[in-house]
Amino acid sequence: MKPMTKLAIRFYIFAFLLYFISFLGSFSVGLYVMLPTIFVLLIGIAVNLGLYKKDKAYVVPIITSIVICGITYSTWDFLVRNVDDYYIFYPFMIFG
């Protein structure tokens, strides 16, 4: 397995753990914890797509990080304003 793939898998695992922590705090600050969850997931996708490589200039990771921050905030804002907690944490509602 390539080192970048291992790194992307770690980002995915960390995003899932943040999602689980967000579910545990869903009645208080859970939706605010969703912001870093989405951010870490998108960084993992960017690593998986090869946007962060050592041989590229430092400008590419900075630009992709800014774009990811914009996408993350708009996604989080949409979730907080328009979607009920039940649907955001639906995978965990199967167990409850």
TIDRENVO-267305 format. One record per residue (C-alpha): x, y, z. Coordinates in steps of 0.5 Angstrom, whole numbers, padded with zeros to 4 digits, always signed. Example, Ala and Ser with C-alpha at 12.3 -4.5 7.8 and 13.67 -1.06 7.14 Angstrom:
BEGIN
+0025-0009+0016 +0027-0002+0014 
***
This chain:
BEGIN
+0000+0000+0000 +0003+0007-0002 +0004+0012+0004 -0001+0017+0001 -0006+0012+0001 -0005+0010+0009 -0005+0017+0010 -0012+0018+0007 -0014+0012+0011 -0012+0015+0017 -0016+0021+0015 -0022+0017+0014 -0022+0014+0021 -0021+0020+0024 -0027+0023+0021 -0031+0017+0023 -0029+0018+0030 -0030+0025+0030 -0037+0024+0027 -0038+0019+0033 -0036+0024+0038 -0041+0029+0034 -0047+0024+0035 -0045+0023+0042 -0046+0030+0043 -0051+0031+0038 -0056+0034+0044 -0051+0040+0046 -0045+0041+0041 -0046+0036+0036 -0047+0040+0030 -0041+0044+0032 -0037+0038+0032 -0039+0036+0025 -0035+0042+0022 -0028+0039+0023 -0031+0032+0021 -0033+0035+0014 -0026+0038+0014 -0022+0032+0016 -0026+0028+0011 -0025+0033+0005 -0017+0033+0007 -0017+0025+0006 -0021+0026-0001 -0016+0031-0003 -0010+0026+0000 -0013+0020-0004 -0014+0024-0010 -0006+0026-0010 -0007+0034-0009 -0002+0034-0003 +0005+0031-0006 +0012+0033-0004 +0014+0034-0011 +0009+0040-0012 +0009+0047-0010 +0007+0049-0003 +0001+0053-0007 -0003+0047-0009 -0004+0045-0002 -0006+0052+0001 -0011+0053-0005 -0014+0046-0004 -0014+0048+0004 -0018+0054+0002 -0023+0051-0002 -0024+0045+0002 -0025+0050+0008 -0030+0054+0004 -0034+0047+0002 -0034+0045+0009 -0037+0051+0012 -0042+0052+0007 -0044+0044+0008 -0044+0045+0015 -0048+0051+0015 -0053+0048+0010 -0054+0042+0015 -0055+0046+0021 -0060+0051+0018 -0064+0046+0014 -0063+0039+0016 -0066+0035+0023 -0061+0032+0027 -0064+0025+0026 -0062+0025+0019 -0055+0028+0020 -0054+0022+0025 -0059+0017+0021 -0053+0011+0021 -0053+0011+0029 -0061+0011+0029 -0061+0004+0027 -0058+0002+0033 -0063+0006+0038 
***
